[in-house]
Amino acid sequence: MSAGGGTNSVDGGAVPRELARHYRQLADELLAEGRFSEAADTLRAGLLAVEERIRHRPA
């Protein structure tokens, strides 16, 4: 684990974590504005993006 976020550079763990953080921050901002439906959509899109990135990660 690195000091900059605990990711494993060998398996490419940084990319899915950074994607997840990005979408979580977007959803948090939308929630703060009372845009609940858009926040839920953002979280769903984030999960799909992370799943896709993991699925296409080199072996």
N, C-alpha and C positions, 0 to 999 in steps of 0.2 A: 504494500500500500504506500502511496506517495503522500507527502504532507499536504499536497494541494487538492485534497478531496477524496482520498482513499480509493483511487481507481487502479486497475491493473492494466498497465500499458501493454502487457504481453497478449492478453486476449481482447484488447480493444474495448474494455469496459467503460472507458471515458465517454465514448460517443453516446451510448444509450443513457447514461446518467445525465449527461449534459442536455440531451433532448428532453428527458423527463423534467429536469429542473426548469428548462425554458418554458415548457407547457404549463408546469405548475405555477410559475410566476405570472404567466399570462392569465391563468384561471383566477389566481388570487386578486389580480388587478380588476378583473371583470366582476368578481364577487364584491369587492369593495365599492364598486359602482352600482351594485344591485342588479347586475346583468346575469342572473342565475342560469338561465337556459344556455346562454353563450358560454358561460364558464364550464357547464357540463359538456357541451360540445367540444370545447377546447381540450378538456381532460380526455375525452374519448379519442380525439384526433392524436393526442400525445401518446396514448397507449398503443394505438395502431402504428404510429411512427417508430416507437421503440421496438415493438414486435417485429416490424419489417426490417429494421436495422439489424436486430439480433439474428433473424432468419437468414440474412444475406451476409453475415460475418464470415470471413475466411476461416477455414478449419485449422 
